[in-house]
Amino acid sequence: MNILYKLPFLQLPMGTPNPDDNKPLDTSDPFEVIVFMVLPVVVIILYFLWKKQKNKKK
């Protein structure tokens, strides 16, 4: 039983980032708020505006 618990850790190479090491988003840092919250919303809005403009030309 103990061997089965250790198997997932053997698949992760040493020195590589582990998904469990991620920290939560720090909303007090303006850079993180802009990059992870504002920019994705702006990109989505621009995509829909571009798509609407492209459909008008047809």
mmJSON file of the N, C-alpha and C atoms, coordinates in Angstrom:
{"data_MODEL":{"atom_site":{
"group_PDB":["ATOM","ATOM","ATOM","ATOM","ATOM","ATOM","ATOM","ATOM","ATOM","ATOM","ATOM","ATOM","ATOM","ATOM","ATOM","ATOM","ATOM","ATOM","ATOM","ATOM","ATOM","ATOM","ATOM","ATOM","ATOM","ATOM","ATOM","ATOM","ATOM","ATOM","ATOM","ATOM","ATOM","ATOM","ATOM","ATOM","ATOM","ATOM","ATOM","ATOM","ATOM","ATOM","ATOM","ATOM","ATOM","ATOM","ATOM","ATOM","ATOM","ATOM","ATOM","ATOM","ATOM","ATOM","ATOM","ATOM","ATOM","ATOM","ATOM","ATOM","ATOM","ATOM","ATOM","ATOM","ATOM","ATOM","ATOM","ATOM","ATOM","ATOM","ATOM","ATOM","ATOM","ATOM","ATOM","ATOM","ATOM","ATOM","ATOM","ATOM","ATOM","ATOM","ATOM","ATOM","ATOM","ATOM","ATOM","ATOM","ATOM","ATOM","ATOM","ATOM","ATOM","ATOM","ATOM","ATOM","ATOM","ATOM","ATOM","ATOM","ATOM","ATOM","ATOM","ATOM","ATOM","ATOM","ATOM","ATOM","ATOM","ATOM","ATOM","ATOM","ATOM","ATOM","ATOM","ATOM","ATOM","ATOM","ATOM","ATOM","ATOM","ATOM","ATOM","ATOM","ATOM","ATOM","ATOM","ATOM","ATOM","ATOM","ATOM","ATOM","ATOM","ATOM","ATOM","ATOM","ATOM","ATOM","ATOM","ATOM","ATOM","ATOM","ATOM","ATOM","ATOM","ATOM","ATOM","ATOM","ATOM","ATOM","ATOM","ATOM","ATOM","ATOM","ATOM","ATOM","ATOM","ATOM","ATOM","ATOM","ATOM","ATOM","ATOM","ATOM","ATOM","ATOM","ATOM","ATOM","ATOM","ATOM","ATOM","ATOM","ATOM","ATOM"],
"id":[1,2,3,4,5,6,7,8,9,10,11,12,13,14,15,16,17,18,19,20,21,22,23,24,25,26,27,28,29,30,31,32,33,34,35,36,37,38,39,40,41,42,43,44,45,46,47,48,49,50,51,52,53,54,55,56,57,58,59,60,61,62,63,64,65,66,67,68,69,70,71,72,73,74,75,76,77,78,79,80,81,82,83,84,85,86,87,88,89,90,91,92,93,94,95,96,97,98,99,100,101,102,103,104,105,106,107,108,109,110,111,112,113,114,115,116,117,118,119,120,121,122,123,124,125,126,127,128,129,130,131,132,133,134,135,136,137,138,139,140,141,142,143,144,145,146,147,148,149,150,151,152,153,154,155,156,157,158,159,160,161,162,163,164,165,166,167,168,169,170,171,172,173,174],
"type_symbol":["N","C","C","N","C","C","N","C","C","N","C","C","N","C","C","N","C","C","N","C","C","N","C","C","N","C","C","N","C","C","N","C","C","N","C","C","N","C","C","N","C","C","N","C","C","N","C","C","N","C","C","N","C","C","N","C","C","N","C","C","N","C","C","N","C","C","N","C","C","N","C","C","N","C","C","N","C","C","N","C","C","N","C","C","N","C","C","N","C","C","N","C","C","N","C","C","N","C","C","N","C","C","N","C","C","N","C","C","N","C","C","N","C","C","N","C","C","N","C","C","N","C","C","N","C","C","N","C","C","N","C","C","N","C","C","N","C","C","N","C","C","N","C","C","N","C","C","N","C","C","N","C","C","N","C","C","N","C","C","N","C","C","N","C","C","N","C","C","N","C","C","N","C","C"],
"label_atom_id":["N","CA","C","N","CA","C","N","CA","C","N","CA","C","N","CA","C","N","CA","C","N","CA","C","N","CA","C","N","CA","C","N","CA","C","N","CA","C","N","CA","C","N","CA","C","N","CA","C","N","CA","C","N","CA","C","N","CA","C","N","CA","C","N","CA","C","N","CA","C","N","CA","C","N","CA","C","N","CA","C","N","CA","C","N","CA","C","N","CA","C","N","CA","C","N","CA","C","N","CA","C","N","CA","C","N","CA","C","N","CA","C","N","CA","C","N","CA","C","N","CA","C","N","CA","C","N","CA","C","N","CA","C","N","CA","C","N","CA","C","N","CA","C","N","CA","C","N","CA","C","N","CA","C","N","CA","C","N","CA","C","N","CA","C","N","CA","C","N","CA","C","N","CA","C","N","CA","C","N","CA","C","N","CA","C","N","CA","C","N","CA","C","N","CA","C","N","CA","C","N","CA","C"],
"label_alt_id":[null,null,null,null,null,null,null,null,null,null,null,null,null,null,null,null,null,null,null,null,null,null,null,null,null,null,null,null,null,null,null,null,null,null,null,null,null,null,null,null,null,null,null,null,null,null,null,null,null,null,null,null,null,null,null,null,null,null,null,null,null,null,null,null,null,null,null,null,null,null,null,null,null,null,null,null,null,null,null,null,null,null,null,null,null,null,null,null,null,null,null,null,null,null,null,null,null,null,null,null,null,null,null,null,null,null,null,null,null,null,null,null,null,null,null,null,null,null,null,null,null,null,null,null,null,null,null,null,null,null,null,null,null,null,null,null,null,null,null,null,null,null,null,null,null,null,null,null,null,null,null,null,null,null,null,null,null,null,null,null,null,null,null,null,null,null,null,null,null,null,null,null,null,null],
"label_comp_id":["MET","MET","MET","ASN","ASN","ASN","ILE","ILE","ILE","LEU","LEU","LEU","TYR","TYR","TYR","LYS","LYS","LYS","LEU","LEU","LEU","PRO","PRO","PRO","PHE","PHE","PHE","LEU","LEU","LEU","GLN","GLN","GLN","LEU","LEU","LEU","PRO","PRO","PRO","MET","MET","MET","GLY","GLY","GLY","THR","THR","THR","PRO","PRO","PRO","ASN","ASN","ASN","PRO","PRO","PRO","ASP","ASP","ASP","ASP","ASP","ASP","ASN","ASN","ASN","LYS","LYS","LYS","PRO","PRO","PRO","LEU","LEU","LEU","ASP","ASP","ASP","THR","THR","THR","SER","SER","SER","ASP","ASP","ASP","PRO","PRO","PRO","PHE","PHE","PHE","GLU","GLU","GLU","VAL","VAL","VAL","ILE","ILE","ILE","VAL","VAL","VAL","PHE","PHE","PHE","MET","MET","MET","VAL","VAL","VAL","LEU","LEU","LEU","PRO","PRO","PRO","VAL","VAL","VAL","VAL","VAL","VAL","VAL","VAL","VAL","ILE","ILE","ILE","ILE","ILE","ILE","LEU","LEU","LEU","TYR","TYR","TYR","PHE","PHE","PHE","LEU","LEU","LEU","TRP","TRP","TRP","LYS","LYS","LYS","LYS","LYS","LYS","GLN","GLN","GLN","LYS","LYS","LYS","ASN","ASN","ASN","LYS","LYS","LYS","LYS","LYS","LYS","LYS","LYS","LYS"],
"label_asym_id":["A","A","A","A","A","A","A","A","A","A","A","A","A","A","A","A","A","A","A","A","A","A","A","A","A","A","A","A","A","A","A","A","A","A","A","A","A","A","A","A","A","A","A","A","A","A","A","A","A","A","A","A","A","A","A","A","A","A","A","A","A","A","A","A","A","A","A","A","A","A","A","A","A","A","A","A","A","A","A","A","A","A","A","A","A","A","A","A","A","A","A","A","A","A","A","A","A","A","A","A","A","A","A","A","A","A","A","A","A","A","A","A","A","A","A","A","A","A","A","A","A","A","A","A","A","A","A","A","A","A","A","A","A","A","A","A","A","A","A","A","A","A","A","A","A","A","A","A","A","A","A","A","A","A","A","A","A","A","A","A","A","A","A","A","A","A","A","A","A","A","A","A","A","A"],
"label_entity_id":["1","1","1","1","1","1","1","1","1","1","1","1","1","1","1","1","1","1","1","1","1","1","1","1","1","1","1","1","1","1","1","1","1","1","1","1","1","1","1","1","1","1","1","1","1","1","1","1","1","1","1","1","1","1","1","1","1","1","1","1","1","1","1","1","1","1","1","1","1","1","1","1","1","1","1","1","1","1","1","1","1","1","1","1","1","1","1","1","1","1","1","1","1","1","1","1","1","1","1","1","1","1","1","1","1","1","1","1","1","1","1","1","1","1","1","1","1","1","1","1","1","1","1","1","1","1","1","1","1","1","1","1","1","1","1","1","1","1","1","1","1","1","1","1","1","1","1","1","1","1","1","1","1","1","1","1","1","1","1","1","1","1","1","1","1","1","1","1","1","1","1","1","1","1"],
"label_seq_id":[1,1,1,2,2,2,3,3,3,4,4,4,5,5,5,6,6,6,7,7,7,8,8,8,9,9,9,10,10,10,11,11,11,12,12,12,13,13,13,14,14,14,15,15,15,16,16,16,17,17,17,18,18,18,19,19,19,20,20,20,21,21,21,22,22,22,23,23,23,24,24,24,25,25,25,26,26,26,27,27,27,28,28,28,29,29,29,30,30,30,31,31,31,32,32,32,33,33,33,34,34,34,35,35,35,36,36,36,37,37,37,38,38,38,39,39,39,40,40,40,41,41,41,42,42,42,43,43,43,44,44,44,45,45,45,46,46,46,47,47,47,48,48,48,49,49,49,50,50,50,51,51,51,52,52,52,53,53,53,54,54,54,55,55,55,56,56,56,57,57,57,58,58,58],
"pdbx_PDB_ins_code":[null,null,null,null,null,null,null,null,null,null,null,null,null,null,null,null,null,null,null,null,null,null,null,null,null,null,null,null,null,null,null,null,null,null,null,null,null,null,null,null,null,null,null,null,null,null,null,null,null,null,null,null,null,null,null,null,null,null,null,null,null,null,null,null,null,null,null,null,null,null,null,null,null,null,null,null,null,null,null,null,null,null,null,null,null,null,null,null,null,null,null,null,null,null,null,null,null,null,null,null,null,null,null,null,null,null,null,null,null,null,null,null,null,null,null,null,null,null,null,null,null,null,null,null,null,null,null,null,null,null,null,null,null,null,null,null,null,null,null,null,null,null,null,null,null,null,null,null,null,null,null,null,null,null,null,null,null,null,null,null,null,null,null,null,null,null,null,null,null,null,null,null,null,null],
"Cartn_x":[0.823,0.0,0.862,1.961,2.85,3.511,3.767,4.391,3.433,2.148,1.173,1.074,1.283,1.23,2.405,3.552,4.766,4.865,4.062,4.166,3.961,2.977,2.838,4.054,4.731,5.902,7.093,7.137,8.229,8.105,6.917,6.712,7.154,7.238,7.608,9.125,9.78,11.225,11.652,12.819,13.333,13.645,13.328,13.648,12.609,11.543,10.494,9.387,8.673,7.584,6.475,5.931,4.863,3.553,2.466,1.201,0.711,1.136,0.724,1.456,2.504,3.292,2.736,1.647,1.087,0.509,0.694,0.124,-1.162,-2.086,-3.308,-2.998,-3.905,-3.748,-3.741,-2.732,-2.604,-3.268,-4.478,-5.216,-4.715,-3.771,-3.216,-2.096,-1.615,-0.56,-1.205,-1.034,-1.692,-1.272,-0.033,0.433,-0.362,-0.566,-1.31,-2.775,-3.347,-4.748,-4.88,-3.958,-4.024,-3.799,-2.776,-2.414,-3.436,-3.925,-4.768,-6.261,-6.669,-8.089,-8.509,-7.788,-8.198,-7.871,-6.665,-6.27,-7.113,-7.409,-8.27,-9.659,-10.233,-11.541,-11.432,-10.382,-10.184,-10.0,-9.251,-9.035,-10.351,-11.169,-12.464,-13.374,-13.412,-14.236,-13.752,-12.436,-11.895,-12.175,-12.144,-12.446,-13.884,-14.821,-16.215,-16.465,-15.798,-15.926,-15.359,-14.233,-13.621,-14.524,-15.094,-15.976,-17.236,-17.771,-18.954,-18.623,-17.454,-17.015,-16.813,-16.273,-16.034,-17.359,-18.364,-19.654,-20.401,-20.168,-20.821,-20.319,-19.075,-18.499,-19.054,-19.562,-20.1,-21.404],
"Cartn_y":[-1.195,0.0,1.252,1.229,2.372,2.662,1.634,1.805,2.534,2.207,2.862,4.359,4.748,6.162,6.93,6.305,6.963,6.991,6.236,6.165,7.51,8.325,9.612,10.521,10.435,11.274,10.833,9.593,9.103,9.604,9.961,10.431,11.876,12.66,14.062,14.205,14.688,14.851,15.885,15.69,16.612,17.958,19.045,20.383,20.993,20.279,20.842,21.421,22.427,23.002,21.98,21.989,21.076,21.866,21.373,22.113,22.364,21.556,21.759,22.92,23.434,24.517,25.898,25.963,27.25,28.003,29.329,30.186,30.804,31.175,31.846,33.233,33.764,35.092,36.152,37.004,38.087,39.325,39.642,40.768,42.119,42.117,43.397,43.872,42.989,43.338,43.805,45.073,45.574,44.842,44.396,43.674,42.389,41.631,40.375,40.622,41.678,41.993,42.339,43.141,43.535,42.334,41.548,40.439,39.307,38.962,37.777,38.077,39.337,39.646,40.63,41.711,42.762,42.37,41.934,41.609,40.492,39.414,38.407,38.946,39.787,40.367,41.281,42.083,42.977,42.172,41.092,40.256,39.64,39.185,38.597,39.648,40.84,41.912,42.295,42.421,42.758,41.659,40.409,39.302,39.403,39.644,39.734,40.955,42.063,43.244,42.967,42.281,41.932,40.983,40.012,39.049,39.74,40.693,41.445,42.291,42.916,43.729,42.852,41.67,40.756,40.271,40.033,39.592,40.693,41.944,43.068,43.199,42.861,42.982,41.953,40.849,39.786,40.134],
"Cartn_z":[0.0,0.0,0.0,0.714,0.795,-0.548,-1.336,-2.655,-3.604,-3.534,-4.412,-4.122,-2.889,-2.534,-3.125,-3.262,-3.75,-5.273,-5.981,-7.445,-8.143,-7.795,-8.501,-8.315,-7.184,-6.951,-7.785,-8.173,-9.007,-10.443,-10.866,-12.236,-12.422,-11.371,-11.459,-11.386,-12.449,-12.419,-11.372,-10.817,-9.805,-10.45,-9.758,-10.227,-11.146,-11.46,-12.314,-11.44,-11.942,-11.159,-10.937,-9.759,-9.398,-9.344,-9.911,-9.857,-8.431,-7.491,-6.1,-5.442,-6.076,-5.496,-5.843,-6.583,-7.001,-5.814,-5.844,-4.813,-5.346,-4.474,-4.95,-5.49,-6.263,-6.857,-5.766,-5.794,-4.823,-5.399,-4.939,-5.5,-4.998,-4.062,-3.614,-4.542,-5.419,-6.374,-7.68,-8.059,-9.271,-10.542,-10.625,-11.815,-12.015,-10.959,-11.066,-11.404,-10.87,-11.18,-12.652,-13.177,-14.583,-15.498,-15.209,-16.097,-16.048,-14.871,-14.744,-14.699,-14.566,-14.523,-15.614,-15.771,-16.705,-18.145,-18.414,-19.792,-20.416,-19.716,-20.353,-20.725,-19.869,-20.177,-21.395,-21.477,-22.619,-23.905,-23.84,-25.028,-25.492,-24.567,-24.936,-25.567,-25.0,-25.564,-26.95,-27.122,-28.441,-29.458,-29.032,-29.94,-30.444,-29.528,-29.944,-30.823,-30.548,-31.412,-32.798,-32.859,-34.141,-34.92,-34.214,-34.854,-35.396,-34.641,-35.082,-36.311,-36.297,-37.439,-38.669,-38.475,-39.596,-40.196,-39.358,-39.857,-40.589,-40.23,-40.92,-42.353,-42.596,-43.937,-44.897,-44.4,-45.264,-45.833],
"occupancy":[1.0,1.0,1.0,1.0,1.0,1.0,1.0,1.0,1.0,1.0,1.0,1.0,1.0,1.0,1.0,1.0,1.0,1.0,1.0,1.0,1.0,1.0,1.0,1.0,1.0,1.0,1.0,1.0,1.0,1.0,1.0,1.0,1.0,1.0,1.0,1.0,1.0,1.0,1.0,1.0,1.0,1.0,1.0,1.0,1.0,1.0,1.0,1.0,1.0,1.0,1.0,1.0,1.0,1.0,1.0,1.0,1.0,1.0,1.0,1.0,1.0,1.0,1.0,1.0,1.0,1.0,1.0,1.0,1.0,1.0,1.0,1.0,1.0,1.0,1.0,1.0,1.0,1.0,1.0,1.0,1.0,1.0,1.0,1.0,1.0,1.0,1.0,1.0,1.0,1.0,1.0,1.0,1.0,1.0,1.0,1.0,1.0,1.0,1.0,1.0,1.0,1.0,1.0,1.0,1.0,1.0,1.0,1.0,1.0,1.0,1.0,1.0,1.0,1.0,1.0,1.0,1.0,1.0,1.0,1.0,1.0,1.0,1.0,1.0,1.0,1.0,1.0,1.0,1.0,1.0,1.0,1.0,1.0,1.0,1.0,1.0,1.0,1.0,1.0,1.0,1.0,1.0,1.0,1.0,1.0,1.0,1.0,1.0,1.0,1.0,1.0,1.0,1.0,1.0,1.0,1.0,1.0,1.0,1.0,1.0,1.0,1.0,1.0,1.0,1.0,1.0,1.0,1.0,1.0,1.0,1.0,1.0,1.0,1.0],
"B_iso_or_equiv":[0.0,0.0,0.0,0.0,0.0,0.0,0.0,0.0,0.0,0.0,0.0,0.0,0.0,0.0,0.0,0.0,0.0,0.0,0.0,0.0,0.0,0.0,0.0,0.0,0.0,0.0,0.0,0.0,0.0,0.0,0.0,0.0,0.0,0.0,0.0,0.0,0.0,0.0,0.0,0.0,0.0,0.0,0.0,0.0,0.0,0.0,0.0,0.0,0.0,0.0,0.0,0.0,0.0,0.0,0.0,0.0,0.0,0.0,0.0,0.0,0.0,0.0,0.0,0.0,0.0,0.0,0.0,0.0,0.0,0.0,0.0,0.0,0.0,0.0,0.0,0.0,0.0,0.0,0.0,0.0,0.0,0.0,0.0,0.0,0.0,0.0,0.0,0.0,0.0,0.0,0.0,0.0,0.0,0.0,0.0,0.0,0.0,0.0,0.0,0.0,0.0,0.0,0.0,0.0,0.0,0.0,0.0,0.0,0.0,0.0,0.0,0.0,0.0,0.0,0.0,0.0,0.0,0.0,0.0,0.0,0.0,0.0,0.0,0.0,0.0,0.0,0.0,0.0,0.0,0.0,0.0,0.0,0.0,0.0,0.0,0.0,0.0,0.0,0.0,0.0,0.0,0.0,0.0,0.0,0.0,0.0,0.0,0.0,0.0,0.0,0.0,0.0,0.0,0.0,0.0,0.0,0.0,0.0,0.0,0.0,0.0,0.0,0.0,0.0,0.0,0.0,0.0,0.0,0.0,0.0,0.0,0.0,0.0,0.0],
"pdbx_formal_charge":[null,null,null,null,null,null,null,null,null,null,null,null,null,null,null,null,null,null,null,null,null,null,null,null,null,null,null,null,null,null,null,null,null,null,null,null,null,null,null,null,null,null,null,null,null,null,null,null,null,null,null,null,null,null,null,null,null,null,null,null,null,null,null,null,null,null,null,null,null,null,null,null,null,null,null,null,null,null,null,null,null,null,null,null,null,null,null,null,null,null,null,null,null,null,null,null,null,null,null,null,null,null,null,null,null,null,null,null,null,null,null,null,null,null,null,null,null,null,null,null,null,null,null,null,null,null,null,null,null,null,null,null,null,null,null,null,null,null,null,null,null,null,null,null,null,null,null,null,null,null,null,null,null,null,null,null,null,null,null,null,null,null,null,null,null,null,null,null,null,null,null,null,null,null],
"auth_seq_id":[1,1,1,2,2,2,3,3,3,4,4,4,5,5,5,6,6,6,7,7,7,8,8,8,9,9,9,10,10,10,11,11,11,12,12,12,13,13,13,14,14,14,15,15,15,16,16,16,17,17,17,18,18,18,19,19,19,20,20,20,21,21,21,22,22,22,23,23,23,24,24,24,25,25,25,26,26,26,27,27,27,28,28,28,29,29,29,30,30,30,31,31,31,32,32,32,33,33,33,34,34,34,35,35,35,36,36,36,37,37,37,38,38,38,39,39,39,40,40,40,41,41,41,42,42,42,43,43,43,44,44,44,45,45,45,46,46,46,47,47,47,48,48,48,49,49,49,50,50,50,51,51,51,52,52,52,53,53,53,54,54,54,55,55,55,56,56,56,57,57,57,58,58,58],
"auth_comp_id":["MET","MET","MET","ASN","ASN","ASN","ILE","ILE","ILE","LEU","LEU","LEU","TYR","TYR","TYR","LYS","LYS","LYS","LEU","LEU","LEU","PRO","PRO","PRO","PHE","PHE","PHE","LEU","LEU","LEU","GLN","GLN","GLN","LEU","LEU","LEU","PRO","PRO","PRO","MET","MET","MET","GLY","GLY","GLY","THR","THR","THR","PRO","PRO","PRO","ASN","ASN","ASN","PRO","PRO","PRO","ASP","ASP","ASP","ASP","ASP","ASP","ASN","ASN","ASN","LYS","LYS","LYS","PRO","PRO","PRO","LEU","LEU","LEU","ASP","ASP","ASP","THR","THR","THR","SER","SER","SER","ASP","ASP","ASP","PRO","PRO","PRO","PHE","PHE","PHE","GLU","GLU","GLU","VAL","VAL","VAL","ILE","ILE","ILE","VAL","VAL","VAL","PHE","PHE","PHE","MET","MET","MET","VAL","VAL","VAL","LEU","LEU","LEU","PRO","PRO","PRO","VAL","VAL","VAL","VAL","VAL","VAL","VAL","VAL","VAL","ILE","ILE","ILE","ILE","ILE","ILE","LEU","LEU","LEU","TYR","TYR","TYR","PHE","PHE","PHE","LEU","LEU","LEU","TRP","TRP","TRP","LYS","LYS","LYS","LYS","LYS","LYS","GLN","GLN","GLN","LYS","LYS","LYS","ASN","ASN","ASN","LYS","LYS","LYS","LYS","LYS","LYS","LYS","LYS","LYS"],
"auth_asym_id":["A","A","A","A","A","A","A","A","A","A","A","A","A","A","A","A","A","A","A","A","A","A","A","A","A","A","A","A","A","A","A","A","A","A","A","A","A","A","A","A","A","A","A","A","A","A","A","A","A","A","A","A","A","A","A","A","A","A","A","A","A","A","A","A","A","A","A","A","A","A","A","A","A","A","A","A","A","A","A","A","A","A","A","A","A","A","A","A","A","A","A","A","A","A","A","A","A","A","A","A","A","A","A","A","A","A","A","A","A","A","A","A","A","A","A","A","A","A","A","A","A","A","A","A","A","A","A","A","A","A","A","A","A","A","A","A","A","A","A","A","A","A","A","A","A","A","A","A","A","A","A","A","A","A","A","A","A","A","A","A","A","A","A","A","A","A","A","A","A","A","A","A","A","A"],
"auth_atom_id":["N","CA","C","N","CA","C","N","CA","C","N","CA","C","N","CA","C","N","CA","C","N","CA","C","N","CA","C","N","CA","C","N","CA","C","N","CA","C","N","CA","C","N","CA","C","N","CA","C","N","CA","C","N","CA","C","N","CA","C","N","CA","C","N","CA","C","N","CA","C","N","CA","C","N","CA","C","N","CA","C","N","CA","C","N","CA","C","N","CA","C","N","CA","C","N","CA","C","N","CA","C","N","CA","C","N","CA","C","N","CA","C","N","CA","C","N","CA","C","N","CA","C","N","CA","C","N","CA","C","N","CA","C","N","CA","C","N","CA","C","N","CA","C","N","CA","C","N","CA","C","N","CA","C","N","CA","C","N","CA","C","N","CA","C","N","CA","C","N","CA","C","N","CA","C","N","CA","C","N","CA","C","N","CA","C","N","CA","C","N","CA","C","N","CA","C","N","CA","C","N","CA","C"],
"pdbx_PDB_model_num":[1,1,1,1,1,1,1,1,1,1,1,1,1,1,1,1,1,1,1,1,1,1,1,1,1,1,1,1,1,1,1,1,1,1,1,1,1,1,1,1,1,1,1,1,1,1,1,1,1,1,1,1,1,1,1,1,1,1,1,1,1,1,1,1,1,1,1,1,1,1,1,1,1,1,1,1,1,1,1,1,1,1,1,1,1,1,1,1,1,1,1,1,1,1,1,1,1,1,1,1,1,1,1,1,1,1,1,1,1,1,1,1,1,1,1,1,1,1,1,1,1,1,1,1,1,1,1,1,1,1,1,1,1,1,1,1,1,1,1,1,1,1,1,1,1,1,1,1,1,1,1,1,1,1,1,1,1,1,1,1,1,1,1,1,1,1,1,1,1,1,1,1,1,1]
}}}
